[in-house]
Amino acid sequence: MNRIVKWAGYGLAGVVGACALAVGGAFAVSEAMIRWPVDKPRVALVASSDPGAVERGRKVARLNGCHDCHGQQLEGLKFHDEMPIIRAWGPNLSLALAEQTDADFDAAVRHGVAADGRRLWMMPSSAFAHLTDQEMADLMAYLRTYKPTGVKQPRFQVGPVGRLGVLLGKFKSEPDAIRANGRLQIADAGPEYAKGREIARTCIECHGQTLEGAEFLKSPDLTIAASYDAEDFEKLMRTGIAAGDRKLGLMTAVGPSRFSALSSEEISALHGYLKARAQRQFAAAETAQIQ
C-alpha cells in the first residue's frame, strides 16, 4: 500500500512538473513573440510648418483619440485594465517627443514600430495606417507644441489569457495587423460619398477595418447607422447618446471628446456614407438570397 501511495505521489509530482514546464514554456515563447524586433520602415516625414498646421493637427489628434490614451498633456496614463488579458498604459509622449524625430513618430503611429525597433501591440497603428502624409505631418506639428512633463509610464502587461491569444495568433502586433489588413477596406459607395468615407476612417479603431464591428470591443456593425435619422445621428456623434437617450458604453465615453471636432456638414457626410454602405449591404444580401 505504501509503495502504491509512493508511486502515485511520484506520478502526481511528474504531472505537476510537466504542467509547470508547459506553462513556463508558453510564457517564454509568448514573451519572445511580444518582444521580437521588426525591421524599421523607411520614412522621412517632417512636421508641417505652415500657419494652419497646428489647428489641423489638433483636429486629427481629437478625432483619433490621442489624448484618450496619452493624457491631456501627453504625459501618459493607464487606459486599459482587463486582466487576465492585458493592462496597458499610454506612453509619456511629452518625454518621447524630446528625444525622437518626426520620422520616429511616424514609424510608430502609422507603421507600429517603436524608435528602438520594437513592434508595438496596443498602439492602434493598424487604424492610423490610413492617415495621409498631410494628416500625419499636421499631427506632428500639433504634438510638438507640448513640453516635456510627468514621468515615464510602465510597459504594458500581458496576462495568461492575453498570452494564449498571442500564441494562437488572435492577438497580433501592430506590424502584423497592418500586413494582414493591407489596403483600406472600407467599402467604396461611390464618388458622391467620398467625403463621408474619408471621415469613416476614424471609426476603424473601434469598429474594425471593414466597419463590421470588433469582437474584442463588442462594437457593432455600422450598418446600424442606417436606422438613425439625421438629427439623432448628429446627437450620437456629439454626445455619445443614442436615440431614445440610450448610453452606449465606449461610444458614450469617447464620442464627446472625439467627434465633437466634426462640423455638422462632416457629420452629415459621414451619415450619408454609412447609409449608402448599409443600402449596398442590404442589396447584396437580397441578391444572394435570390441566387
PyMOL commands that set and color helices and strands:
alter all, ss='L'
color gray80, all
select helices_A, chain A and resi 2-35+53-63+66-70+93-97+102-111+125-128+133-143+160-168+174-181+191-207+222-227+230-239+250-261+264-290
alter helices_A, ss='H'
color red, helices_A
select strands_A, chain A and resi 77-82+86-90+157-158+241-242+246-247
alter strands_A, ss='S'
color yellow, strands_A
deselect
rebuild
show_as cartoon
